[in-house]
Amino acid sequence: MKFTLFIALRYLFSKRKQTFISVISAVSILGITIGVASLVIALALVSGFQGEIQGKVLRATSAIMASPVSSRGIEDWKELCHRLEKFSFVKRAYPQAIIQALASSEYDIKPIMLRGLDPENLPDWIGGLMEGGIVIGDKLMEELGISPGDFITVYLPSVELTPFGPRAKARRVKVTGAFSSGLYILDNTSGAFPIGRGRELFSIKPEVNYINIDVDDIYRAEEYSKILDKEFPDLIFTPWNVINRTLFESLKLEKRIIFLVIALIVVVAALNIIASLVLLVMEKIKDIGILMSMGARRNDIAKIFMAQGTFIGIIGVLLGEIIGILASWAASTFRLIRIPADIYQIGYVPFHVKPLEAAGVGIFALIISFLSTIYPARKASKIDPSEAIRYE
Amino acid sequence: MNDKIVLENIYKSYYLAGVTTEVLSGVNLKVEENETLAIVGPSGVGKTTLLHIMGTLMKPTSGKIYIDGLDISTLGDDALSSFRNKKIGFVFQFHHLLPEFTALENVMMPLLIRGNDGAEEKAAEMLKLVGLGGKEKHRPSQLSGGERQRVAVARAIVTRPSILLADEPTGNLDWKTSEGVLDLLFSLKEEFSITMVIVTHNRHVAEKCGKIYLLERGKIRCYTD
């Protein structure tokens, strides 16, 4: 072992003459630990939300949605799907209808987004589409105060002429069941019916006004959309992350701000490292002189204190990472923090530690710790050995 | 006899709080190989300063220092450190052992700085030689004053330096312990053919040396001739 490391380790772990220095060293380790743990937990929280919401959004929509430039719907969807599926990155393309309407029961009236879904390509959160009616989200069913088998009135956004003059188009339909996707906005505001039954149920045509496209890599959805845009001038392709851009952007911004704020804890802890090292240099001034008289170079002296401060950083980072990862794991696994699902889309706070982020936090804290050793180490290396030996 | 250390017209002044104090004003001194030389003089006259200049711990304001014929002002900081490590051993008035380290580790330290293999064996051997076999694991706080100074002596010569500079090596010890440490110093000096310079204001110590120099008012003169 290099003697600088030998001395630094001994200084770190032996009892100080001045307990104040041990206390302040302990405080700096604690500071780094708290800072790193907080950063790991906070980033895990935002990542958890991001992941959870992204997962739910992707379950509710497809990677890319194609809609017609005109508002008349898509008549030739079969052919379009066929053409789309010829692209190597398209896993499948299937039709969908979306109708904005109002659902009315005896008790309440609520907005509803009715989706006409392809029974061959049902998302997994829908148990099944029963013939002869619609299924709606369980939360919506609750709010409308109905049970499976009941009828609701659906008011459609078009007008029809009746003997009593023009009136909003309304149809009575049977609610055959409920689904629960876990995404509040879906369970609270949507319903679904088998595509192809739109004409029968709601007298709409054409039956299809969107095409869902699943791709091989959802993170390249934006890039794929651009390629498709060029090939199909009559369609508008919107990737999943653009549909929910505000949501994802705000989560990203939140992550950055959280990082900046909590990183301050690490910076304050680094100030403690500086203080403890400066005091240590003062206490060890005589040792420094002696080591120089034995032939230690100024660089060696600097290295002793740099190693010392970096050890403080390493211990703090290791403890912080362990605490942060364990706390995140526990909070997520045991769903320790409950939140209202109607606001946050999820019933508990999810934590997801991304290895790269946790490593980044550690490296950041280590760099800050290392930087804070530079001033005290330089100070130590500038000491005049002759004066230091005579120092009382 | 070869000249081991040559000081040529050494001046040293300190600048403190706006006042310049000249401590050494033209010191000329030759220390021959293997000789033992004492520098005596009243307190505060600059004996330690002179010793530190000889030991390359301090640069003179002006003047030249030659060790083994080499003008040490030509050496850079790092070269000087390694030069000290190889050629010079120091023994101070207060043992100046590193309190966090055991006796053995303290003796090993100069070898570790040099990056030598087998530091532990050499240090253990040296501790035995100074009569401290069995006390390797003791911290300085667990040793008596005389034992600490013996560890300091072992540390100074474990690198087999050709020059030993001792600053009041027994100044902090009672008479009987002093005798023991002095005997040790002189016997080791003989055994390893070391050139030794002792700064002291103890006449008894000085008289054991081959030559005595008196430092007074910034000048040095030979006392024995």
Chai-1 contact restraints between the chains, C-beta under 6 A:
chainA,res_idxA,chainB,res_idxB,connection_type,confidence,min_distance_angstrom,max_distance_angstrom,comment,restraint_id
A,F3,B,L112,contact,1.0,0.0,6.0,A-B,restraint_1
A,F3,B,I113,contact,1.0,0.0,6.0,A-B,restraint_2
A,R10,B,E100,contact,1.0,0.0,6.0,A-B,restraint_3
A,S14,B,E100,contact,1.0,0.0,6.0,A-B,restraint_4
A,D287,B,L98,contact,1.0,0.0,6.0,A-B,restraint_5
A,I290,B,H96,contact,1.0,0.0,6.0,A-B,restraint_6
A,S293,B,L57,contact,1.0,0.0,6.0,A-B,restraint_7
A,S293,B,F90,contact,1.0,0.0,6.0,A-B,restraint_8
A,M294,B,P110,contact,1.0,0.0,6.0,A-B,restraint_9
A,M294,B,I113,contact,1.0,0.0,6.0,A-B,restraint_10
A,G295,B,S81,contact,1.0,0.0,6.0,A-B,restraint_11
A,G295,B,R84,contact,1.0,0.0,6.0,A-B,restraint_12
A,G295,B,N85,contact,1.0,0.0,6.0,A-B,restraint_13
A,G295,B,I113,contact,1.0,0.0,6.0,A-B,restraint_14
A,A296,B,I113,contact,1.0,0.0,6.0,A-B,restraint_15
A,R297,B,D78,contact,1.0,0.0,6.0,A-B,restraint_16
A,R297,B,S81,contact,1.0,0.0,6.0,A-B,restraint_17
A,P385,B,L57,contact,1.0,0.0,6.0,A-B,restraint_18
A,S386,B,H52,contact,1.0,0.0,6.0,A-B,restraint_19
A,S386,B,L57,contact,1.0,0.0,6.0,A-B,restraint_20
A,S386,B,M58,contact,1.0,0.0,6.0,A-B,restraint_21
